Amino acid sequence: MKLSITKKELLYLTVSHLLLFLVTAVSMRDPEINLFEVCIFINYAIGAFIISYLLLPRFYTNKRLAELVIYSALVVLCVILIEELILERIFFPDNRGKQMNIIFTVLQVFPKIMMLVGFKLGWDSLTIRKENEKLKDLATQSELQFLQSQINPHFLFNNLNNLYSYALEKSDKTPEIILQLSGLLRYMLYECKGEYISLRKDVDQLSNFISLNELQIEDRGTVTFTTSNNLDKHKIAPLLLVVFVENAFKHSVSSLSDEIKINVDVQVDGQGKLKFTCENSYSESTNIDNIANGIGLINVEKRLELIYKDRYSLKTNAENGIYHVLLNIDL
């Protein structure tokens, strides 16, 4: 069986062993450390090493607990016999070496070996916890990438449908739409790979997205888009805000109303807190559940929870033909 001990683990075990040795060997009545105390502690440490690095990996991990107990007991017995029959007879041949006090020795040996083994178990527990945290982080990143990969096709399909309708009509706006769509796709494919992106850049692309979708409305309503001027110093997870705006256009246009209203506002205060507001008109005959539970909105809520956790709040409500979204994020 191959043993593997890292430098950090070796340092941890060395320090913990030395501290235990000093605590047990030095006292007010006998502050001096003698060779016998060093030898019996080395004896204990060897026994603990055998249990920690040979028996536990072989038997405990395979759930062979009975064998683990038996072999560990044999190791402890060997440690006791070495102390009683060898070390005490070498260092105390005239008194302690002439008699065996097994019960006293067991009460002295067993707790110390268990503490030494406990140091190893403590290190393993800490290592496992760190590995689990890394695995959790990897799982979170994988889920974020999966959710973001779902947003891109969803966005693309909607805009290709719009482009197709303009192409059928042979509209003069078709080249402009293709150019704007190309810029947005380039942004999504090449600049949104990281967890965060410049808020200014994300809002600029949001503006392009609004301009692209505004072509669908033509003379059927109004679209307003306002932002604050202090966006350059902050970063945000990419493609969050655009989902709400896409949802607003989708359900406003589908209402077939001639009084479409879409208002989008992005503000950041002096403490770096983002306030995003998106309002859109909708037809009373529209199913509100479809507005609130589309695939894009479900994904963005999951991403907000994974990235910002307790640093955000999201409120939505529909009233008097207006669907309202209020998102606050502590950037």
Protein Blocks (a to p, Z undefined) as FASTA:
>chain_A
ZZdddfklmmmmmmmmmmmmmmmmpcfklmcccfklmmmmmmmmmmmmmmmmmmmmmmmm
nopaklmmmmmmmmmmmmmmmmmmmmmmmmmmmlmmmpccfklmmmmmmmmmmmmmmmmm
mmmmmmmmmmmmmmmmmmmmmmmmmmmmmmmmmmmmmmmmmmmmmmmnopaklmmmmmmm
mmmmmmmmmmmmbmbdcfklmmmmmmmmmmmmmmmnmmnbccdddddfklmlpccdehkl
mmmmmmmmmmmmmnopabbccdddddddfkopacddddddddfkbcfklmmmgfklmmmm
mmmmmmnmmmcccddddeehiacddddddZZ
